[in-house]
Structure formats: structure tokens, C-alpha cells
Amino acid sequence: MTRKLSYAKALLEATEQCMSADPSVYIMGLGVPDPGGVFGTTVGLQEKFGPKRVQDMPVAENGMTGIAIGSALQGMRPIMTHQRVDFMLLAMEQIVNQAAKWHYMFDGAMNVPLTIRIIVGRGWGQGPQHSQSLQSWFAHIPGLKVIMPFTPYDAKGMLVSAIEDNNPVVVLEHRWLYNIEGEVPEEKYSVPLDSARVARIGKDVTIAALSHMTYEAIRAAELLAARGIEAEVVDIRTLRPLDETTVLESVKKTGRMVAADTDWKMCGFASELVALASEQAFSDLKSAPIRITPPDYPLPTAPALSENYYPGAGEIAAAAMRTMGLEPDDALFEKNASVPHDVPDLSFTGPF
């Protein structure tokens, strides 16, 4: 049976179903047993499964990640959560040098079935140390699978696949997505961790986007449709392994590309998408691809700065028009004055 479910509840349901099905699955992280339950994604789990399988975590990210890796090597399936990607930077050595390497170093004889859930994204004045989107860091590392589900359906299905995978998976969740709703089956199901999704079909220009920028890309496609332009939106979903086939098929069909990401432009994932199109579909391109990303500066806190820092649907649509040799109009950038620019809607509150 399928019904409407929020992104956060979809993640909660995936975790609960995996823990019910497999006693080797446990979860730990800062605030996991709190009443708020990491934006509602872990609420009630400790009451159902007990404190041995649902654990709060001290502010010792590196050490606790080492413990999780050790338990994974012994047959457990840990899920680690990090309230912000900025916090888990202290555990990069364990993730990059340990979790990602064991399967390779021991010729496939050892596995690290570790799922790492990390929250990324902006809002509520969090500033340069609490709002970063560092997905390109993880996608750079052989041995890690890296996913950024956008829809509630994918959030549940891809988290199930991550938990059941025999090696480490980094799940990056943009916090502006937790309240969005979509159709989600009640039963346990999985979504492959190696495929992109065509979110909207079009013929004039490809917009390849990640996570919350897929939402902005779909909005941009609506703006373009009102101007007689049919944009195809490709929701990347899996950064590593990247589904090159789906991206290239779309680019070869449209001959144009806009790559949109919440990460920075320099060495960011949007750059990887543009490199892919340029190297493998150059003869099909009708114009130069364009990257839409935040500027290469630390993320601002002040509203006066952040209002103009983050690109959205208007910037994506304008770039798409430029790939077609058209001049964007000012109406693309009109904003809803009733909603503050640094939150997705009025229900969104801080501090996390």
C-alpha cells in the first residue's frame, strides 16, 4: 500500500523496518534518542529497540566512528548519524583511511557494512561552520558509495539499500527536504544505489541536479515551460557510483546542459558532471555547459549576505536560457516575500 509520507518519516520507517528484520542493525549518533530525534528520523526507536541498539553518542566523532567500523568488521550493521556534516569532519580519517579501504586491502575478504547519515544544507543563520555541503569530498574516495536521495520514496528505499550493503555508504540529507511529502509504500523495499532518475522529461536542455537542487531544478523547469522551453531534469541520486549512462543519454538528446549543486564550483560535483558531458558528449553539445553553484566563499550567516549567496530556480532557468542563446527576463528572479529566504517554509525552526 502506498500513502503520503514526509521525507523524515520515510527515513524513520526504513530504519525501523531494517532494525526489525535484522538484529545486527543498530543506530548511534548525537541526539538519536532525543525527543526531536534528528529531525524526526529516529523518534521512538529507543523505546522500541532499547538503549543497546539505539544509542546516544559522546562528542567524540573520530573514536565513535572507529568503534562503528570495528563492530561492522565483526558482523554488525551500524548506522551513524551526524547532525551536521561539519561535525563529522573530525571522523574523516576513519571514513577515508579505514572504512573505505578494508574491502580492497584484504582482497574482498573483509567488509565494512557501515551506513553514515549526514545532514547538509543551509538555513536559520547557521553560517560557515554549520551549513556546508561537502558531498564532493566523499564522492572523491574510492571504496565509498555516496547517495543524496531527493524524494521521500528514494529516501526510504535508498536507506534500506545502504543499510543492507556490505560496504560503507554515505547518505547525505539536505535538511530542507525533511518536511516534503511524497508517495511511499508501507512495505520494506529497496532502491538501487547506482542509478540516476529522470524527474522530468524534456527536449531542449538537460538540468542535472543533486538533492535540494533537484527541487530547484524542477521549479526552474516550470519557469522555462511558461516560456516555451522543455527542460529535462535528471536527479543524480547516486554520486558514486555515478550513473553516467542516464546523464549522457539526456545530454545527447538535448545538446545542452546545466549542472546544479549546493556544493562549491571549484572541484565540486557540478564540475564532475560538466566534465562528463564535455569528455563523452562533446560532439552532441550545441553550447557550453553551465554550472550553477554557490560562490566560492565561506557560507554567510547574515541575512543581507545569504539572501544573494544561494542560487535557486531563477538562476538555473536563466542559465538554461543562456545555453539556448536567449536572454533571461527579470521575472525569473521574483521571490515570495511572505517566506524568509533562509528557510524552506514557515514551519522550519532552529537551531538545528
C-alpha positions as CSV (number, residue, x, y, z in Angstrom):
1,M,0.0,0.0,0.0
2,T,1.2,3.5,-0.9
3,R,0.4,6.7,1.0
4,K,1.8,10.2,1.5
5,L,4.8,10.3,3.9
6,S,7.3,13.0,4.7
7,Y,11.0,12.6,3.9
8,A,11.8,12.4,7.6
9,K,9.2,9.7,8.3
10,A,10.3,7.8,5.3
11,L,13.9,7.6,6.8
12,L,12.4,6.6,10.2
13,E,10.3,3.9,8.6
14,A,13.3,2.5,6.7
15,T,15.4,2.4,9.8
16,E,12.6,0.7,11.9
17,Q,11.9,-1.9,9.3
18,C,15.6,-2.8,8.8
19,M,16.1,-3.0,12.6
20,S,13.1,-5.2,12.9
21,A,14.3,-7.5,10.1
22,D,17.9,-7.8,11.2
23,P,19.1,-7.8,14.9
24,S,22.7,-6.9,13.7
25,V,21.5,-3.4,12.8
26,Y,21.9,-0.7,15.4
27,I,22.0,3.1,15.3
28,M,24.0,5.7,17.2
29,G,24.6,9.4,17.0
30,L,24.3,12.7,18.8
31,G,20.7,13.2,19.7
32,V,19.4,9.9,18.3
33,P,17.3,9.2,21.5
34,D,16.3,12.9,22.0
35,P,12.6,13.9,21.8
36,G,13.3,15.6,18.5
37,G,15.1,12.5,17.1
38,V,17.3,14.1,14.5
39,F,14.6,16.0,12.7
40,G,12.1,13.2,13.5
41,T,14.1,10.5,11.7
42,T,14.9,8.5,14.9
43,V,11.8,9.2,17.1
44,G,10.6,6.2,19.1
45,L,13.4,3.9,18.1
46,Q,15.0,3.6,21.5
47,E,11.6,2.8,23.1
48,K,11.1,0.0,20.6
49,F,14.5,-1.5,20.3
50,G,16.2,-0.5,23.6
51,P,19.3,1.5,24.5
52,K,21.8,-1.1,23.3
53,R,20.6,-0.8,19.7
54,V,19.7,2.9,19.8
55,Q,22.5,4.9,21.4
56,D,23.3,8.5,22.0
57,M,26.9,9.3,21.3
58,P,29.5,11.5,23.0
59,V,31.1,14.4,21.2
60,A,34.0,12.1,20.0
61,E,33.2,11.6,16.3
62,N,36.6,10.0,15.4
63,G,36.6,7.5,18.2
64,M,33.0,6.5,17.8
65,T,33.4,6.0,14.1
66,G,36.3,3.7,14.9
67,I,34.0,1.7,17.2
68,A,31.4,1.5,14.5
69,I,33.9,0.3,11.9
70,G,35.2,-2.3,14.4
71,S,31.6,-3.6,15.1
72,A,31.0,-3.7,11.3
73,L,34.1,-5.9,10.8
74,Q,32.6,-8.2,13.5
75,G,29.3,-8.6,11.6
76,M,27.2,-5.8,12.9
77,R,25.5,-3.2,10.6
78,P,25.9,0.1,12.3
79,I,24.1,3.3,11.3
80,M,25.9,6.5,12.4
81,T,24.1,9.9,12.3
82,H,25.7,13.3,12.2
83,Q,23.6,16.4,12.9
84,R,25.8,18.4,10.6
85,V,28.4,17.4,8.0
86,D,30.7,19.9,9.7
87,F,30.7,17.8,12.9
88,M,31.8,14.6,11.3
89,L,34.9,16.2,9.7
90,L,36.7,15.0,12.9
91,A,36.0,11.4,11.7
92,M,37.4,11.8,8.1
93,E,40.4,9.7,8.9
94,Q,38.3,6.8,10.0
95,I,36.0,7.1,7.0
96,V,38.6,7.7,4.3
97,N,41.6,5.6,5.5
98,Q,39.7,2.8,7.3
99,A,36.1,2.2,6.3
100,A,36.7,2.9,2.6
101,K,39.9,0.7,2.4
102,W,39.3,-2.6,4.2
103,H,37.5,-4.4,1.5
104,Y,40.2,-3.5,-1.0
105,M,43.2,-4.1,1.3
106,F,42.0,-7.6,2.3
107,D,41.1,-8.7,-1.3
108,G,37.4,-8.7,-0.6
109,A,37.7,-11.0,2.5
110,M,36.7,-8.1,4.9
111,N,33.6,-6.0,4.7
112,V,32.5,-2.8,6.5
113,P,28.7,-2.6,6.3
114,L,28.5,0.9,7.8
115,T,25.9,3.5,6.9
116,I,26.7,7.1,7.7
117,R,23.8,9.5,7.6
118,I,25.0,13.2,7.4
119,I,22.9,16.3,7.3
120,V,23.9,19.1,4.9
121,G,22.5,22.4,3.9
122,R,21.7,25.9,4.9
123,G,19.2,27.9,6.9
124,W,18.4,29.7,10.1
125,G,21.7,31.7,10.2
126,Q,23.9,28.6,10.7
127,G,26.8,30.2,8.9
128,P,30.1,28.9,7.7
129,Q,30.7,26.1,10.2
130,H,27.2,24.5,10.2
131,S,25.8,24.8,6.7
132,Q,28.3,23.2,4.3
133,S,27.6,20.7,1.6
134,L,30.7,18.6,1.2
135,Q,29.4,15.8,-1.0
136,S,32.3,16.1,-3.5
137,W,34.7,15.2,-0.7
138,F,33.1,11.8,-0.2
139,A,32.5,11.2,-3.9
140,H,36.2,11.6,-4.5
141,I,37.0,8.5,-2.4
142,P,37.2,5.0,-4.0
143,G,35.5,2.5,-1.7
144,L,32.7,4.7,-0.6
145,K,29.2,4.7,-2.1
146,V,27.7,8.2,-1.8
147,I,24.0,9.0,-2.2
148,M,21.8,12.1,-2.0
149,P,18.1,11.0,-2.2
150,F,15.6,13.8,-3.1
151,T,12.2,12.2,-2.9
152,P,10.6,10.5,0.2
153,Y,10.3,7.3,-1.9
154,D,14.0,7.3,-2.6
155,A,14.9,8.4,0.9
156,K,13.3,5.2,2.3
157,G,14.3,2.8,-0.5
158,M,17.9,4.0,-0.8
159,L,18.4,4.0,3.0
160,V,17.3,0.3,3.1
161,S,19.8,-0.4,0.3
162,A,22.5,1.4,2.2
163,I,21.9,-0.5,5.4
164,E,21.9,-3.8,3.6
165,D,25.0,-3.0,1.5
166,N,28.1,-4.9,2.6
167,N,30.4,-1.9,2.5
168,P,30.3,1.8,3.6
169,V,27.6,4.1,2.3
170,V,27.5,7.8,2.9
171,V,23.9,9.2,2.9
172,L,23.7,13.0,2.6
173,E,20.4,14.5,3.6
174,H,19.6,18.2,2.9
175,R,17.7,19.5,5.9
176,W,15.3,21.5,3.8
177,L,13.9,18.2,2.5
178,Y,12.7,16.7,5.8
179,N,9.2,18.2,5.6
180,I,8.5,17.4,1.9
181,E,5.9,14.7,1.3
182,G,5.5,12.1,-1.4
183,E,4.1,8.6,-2.2
184,V,5.9,5.9,-0.1
185,P,4.9,2.2,0.1
186,E,4.3,0.8,3.5
187,E,6.3,-2.4,2.9
188,K,10.0,-2.6,3.1
189,Y,11.6,-2.1,-0.4
190,S,15.0,-1.0,-1.8
191,V,16.1,1.4,-4.5
192,P,19.4,0.6,-6.3
193,L,22.4,2.7,-5.3
194,D,23.8,3.0,-8.9
195,S,21.1,4.9,-10.9
196,A,20.0,8.4,-11.6
197,R,16.3,9.3,-12.2
198,V,14.8,11.4,-14.9
199,A,12.5,13.6,-12.8
200,R,11.0,15.5,-15.7
201,I,11.2,14.7,-19.5
202,G,12.2,17.5,-21.9
203,K,13.9,18.0,-25.2
204,D,15.6,21.4,-25.1
205,V,18.1,21.4,-22.2
206,T,19.3,19.0,-19.6
207,I,19.3,20.2,-15.9
208,A,21.4,17.7,-13.9
209,A,20.9,18.3,-10.2
210,L,21.5,16.9,-6.7
211,S,19.4,16.7,-3.6
212,H,17.6,20.0,-2.8
213,M,18.8,21.5,-6.1
214,T,16.7,18.9,-7.8
215,Y,13.7,20.7,-6.3
216,E,15.0,24.0,-7.6
217,A,15.6,22.4,-11.0
218,I,12.0,21.2,-11.2
219,R,10.8,24.7,-10.3
220,A,13.2,26.1,-12.9
221,A,11.7,23.7,-15.5
222,E,8.2,25.1,-14.7
223,L,9.5,28.6,-15.2
224,L,11.0,27.6,-18.5
225,A,7.9,25.8,-19.6
226,A,6.0,29.0,-19.3
227,R,8.5,30.4,-21.8
228,G,8.1,27.6,-24.3
229,I,11.2,25.7,-23.2
230,E,11.1,22.0,-22.4
231,A,13.8,21.2,-19.8
232,E,14.7,17.6,-18.8
233,V,15.6,17.3,-15.1
234,V,18.0,14.5,-14.1
235,D,18.0,13.7,-10.4
236,I,21.5,12.3,-9.9
237,R,20.7,10.5,-6.6
238,T,23.9,8.5,-6.6
239,L,27.2,10.4,-6.8
240,R,29.3,7.3,-6.5
241,P,28.8,5.2,-8.5
242,L,27.7,7.9,-10.9
243,D,25.1,6.8,-13.5
244,E,26.9,8.2,-16.5
245,T,24.6,6.5,-19.0
246,T,21.4,8.3,-17.9
247,V,23.2,11.7,-17.8
248,L,24.8,11.2,-21.2
249,E,21.6,10.0,-22.8
250,S,19.9,13.1,-21.7
251,V,22.7,15.5,-22.8
252,K,22.9,13.8,-26.2
253,K,19.2,14.2,-26.6
254,T,19.0,17.9,-25.7
255,G,22.5,19.1,-26.7
256,R,22.6,21.4,-23.7
257,M,23.5,21.1,-20.0
258,V,23.1,23.0,-16.8
259,A,24.6,21.3,-13.7
260,A,23.2,22.5,-10.3
261,D,24.6,21.6,-6.9
262,T,24.7,23.0,-3.3
263,D,28.5,22.4,-3.2
264,W,31.0,24.9,-4.4
265,K,32.1,25.2,-8.1
266,M,35.8,24.6,-7.7
267,C,36.3,20.8,-7.8
268,G,32.7,20.4,-6.9
269,F,30.3,17.7,-8.2
270,A,28.7,20.1,-10.8
271,S,32.2,20.3,-12.3
272,E,32.3,16.5,-12.5
273,L,29.0,16.5,-14.4
274,V,30.2,19.1,-16.8
275,A,33.5,17.2,-17.3
276,L,31.5,14.1,-18.1
277,A,29.4,15.8,-20.7
278,S,32.4,17.6,-22.2
279,E,34.5,14.4,-22.5
280,Q,31.9,12.0,-23.6
281,A,29.2,14.0,-25.4
282,F,31.3,16.9,-26.8
283,S,30.1,16.4,-30.4
284,D,26.5,16.5,-29.3
285,L,26.7,19.8,-27.4
286,K,25.2,22.8,-29.0
287,S,26.6,25.2,-26.4
288,A,28.9,25.2,-23.5
289,P,27.6,23.6,-20.3
290,I,27.0,25.9,-17.3
291,R,27.5,25.2,-13.6
292,I,25.1,26.7,-11.0
293,T,26.6,26.6,-7.5
294,P,27.1,29.0,-4.6
295,P,30.1,31.3,-5.0
296,D,33.5,30.1,-3.7
297,Y,33.3,31.8,-0.4
298,P,32.5,30.6,3.1
299,L,28.8,30.4,3.7
300,P,27.4,33.6,5.3
301,T,25.3,34.0,8.4
302,A,23.9,37.5,7.9
303,P,20.6,37.6,6.1
304,A,21.9,40.5,3.9
305,L,24.6,38.2,2.6
306,S,22.8,34.9,2.5
307,E,19.9,36.3,0.5
308,N,22.2,36.7,-2.5
309,Y,24.6,33.8,-1.8
310,Y,22.4,30.8,-2.7
311,P,21.3,30.2,-6.2
312,G,17.8,28.8,-6.9
313,A,15.2,28.2,-9.6
314,G,15.7,31.6,-11.2
315,E,19.4,31.2,-11.6
316,I,19.0,27.7,-13.0
317,A,16.3,28.8,-15.5
318,A,18.4,31.8,-16.6
319,A,21.4,29.5,-17.2
320,A,19.2,27.2,-19.3
321,M,18.0,30.1,-21.4
322,R,21.6,31.2,-22.0
323,T,22.6,27.8,-23.3
324,M,19.9,28.4,-25.9
325,G,21.2,31.8,-26.8
326,L,18.2,33.5,-25.1
327,E,18.3,36.5,-22.7
328,P,16.7,35.8,-19.3
329,D,14.0,38.1,-18.1
330,D,13.7,39.7,-14.6
331,A,10.5,37.8,-13.8
332,L,12.6,34.6,-13.3
333,F,14.0,36.1,-10.1
334,E,10.8,37.2,-8.4
335,K,10.6,35.8,-4.8
336,N,7.8,35.2,-2.4
337,A,8.2,38.0,0.1
338,S,6.0,36.2,2.7
339,V,8.6,33.4,3.3
340,P,12.0,34.3,4.7
341,H,14.7,33.4,2.2
342,D,16.8,31.3,4.6
343,V,14.1,28.7,5.4
344,P,12.1,26.5,3.1
345,D,8.8,27.3,4.8
346,L,7.4,29.0,8.0
347,S,7.3,25.6,9.8
348,F,11.1,25.4,9.7
349,T,12.7,26.4,13.0
350,G,16.2,26.2,14.5
351,P,18.7,25.7,15.9
352,F,19.5,22.6,14.0
